[in-house]
Amino acid sequence: MLRESKKIRLMDTYRNLFYTPLYVAEAEGFLSDQGLDVILGTVPEKASATQMLRSGDVDIVQSGISRSLMDLDEGREDAPIHIAEINQRDGFFLLSRQPVEQWEWKELEGSTLTPIGFTPVPWNPLRAVLLNHGVDLSCIKLLKGMSAIDAIDLFMQGGSDYLHIPHPYAQSLIDDGIGHLAASVGPELGYICYSSFAVAPYFIDENPETVQAFVNGFQKALEWVNRNDEFVIADKIASFFPEYVRGTLEKAIRQYKSQKTWPQTTLIGEDGYIAMRDILINGGLVNGSYSYERLVRPEFANNAISRSI
């Protein structure tokens, strides 16, 4: 815990249930218990989270290693550093417009699929799964580049056969009878470092105690999420999703928990880092095989874990 209260600006890149432990950390007071006065926001549409970190407009941001890897590809030496893991599985789902029974991945051939386009990252793990199942990508009509809202609207109007989207949007469409769950991407790939907290290198150098306090608090949040059920969790974070009914949140959280979407600890594993990095390389989003040590600072997580034992 910090000796004096420290204000930090924390942002998610997109508001969805995939990042539930982040909202728990704020709502349950785990960050304030560490002496942090958190200002929580969302990265503005079309803004760059990495650029906001560099310019000092935000201190800590929910992101992914993809952004830092792409920075290194561009020759930037100040790529954001990752300090704590948020998600250890892919959190996207494949919805069908038609009811499905004993669905197989090859059924995507000859169909129209809308992968969410607010970020280029989610398509890459999905692409890996499709190739693992022998799906001919050239036989799928992809409608890329759409925002979540536009993709959902198109799907609801029957403009695409399948939609690739996270919760709570997926669960809401299922509850409304518009979409039908065909597949979950997370269990297909196992452990990958999908989402994590990133900070600018200079922020770590200038504020190591603040970074440690943040990771300590987030470790407590992960422990809380892992020991509570979907009803308690949904009650705690419902205020972050006022447009969704409690039942939708509960079912979505139950599925995320059953798929081990959220890690037990804040530590970014080297195996998960490499698995995600290689998916991005194989998908053509990233070029360089940059080492774990270049972008991950595990000492903060290790310290937080040791204090929780």
C-alpha angles and dihedrals in degrees: 000000000000118000091225129029113266124200115222131180111223125184139184117209095223131006110243141125092258086083096048096134089059091057091044090053090057100037097045093047098241092137096044088050086063092055096263122139100203126203104194122199143145125254106257117253112274091010121124115240091202092051090049089054092051094048093048094243089127132021104203127015136187104240142129137254088254092077093052093045091052090050090055090049087056091053097253114150093193097066112155116268121228119228109170138020121240103173129026095182137045108266101201129110135202114230125194125208088219127059111264134212124181088351120195129201092236088068087079090074109102092018136108115246129188112203111193109263106195086100130017093224105081094059091062098063089042089051090052091052092049091052091047088058094047096250115163103231092199088065093061122082105221121202100199134177100043126137116240091256094049092046092050092047091051091048092049090051092052094252094132134032096216136027126201109208144136131238140310088032093051094049092046091054090048092049090051091052092241099109133035123207110248100166147343116229097203100071091047094064105031119202116012127150094243103161133014143156116270132196134180114262091240091055091058091047093050100036111030093145091052091050090049092049090051094050090046090055094046091050087058090050092053091050090051092050092049095052098044130072129237094266095057092042094048090051090052097050102031091105089065090058106039094158094063128077117240094246092059091051092048095052092046093049091047090056094047090051093047090053092050090239093157121058128236091233141022093247115119104218118222090227091055091047092051093045092054093042092053092048088055092047093049090049092053096243094110130033109187127072093221116185127252090241092058095062109018129073103192097174093086092055092044090053092048092050093049090052092052095053 
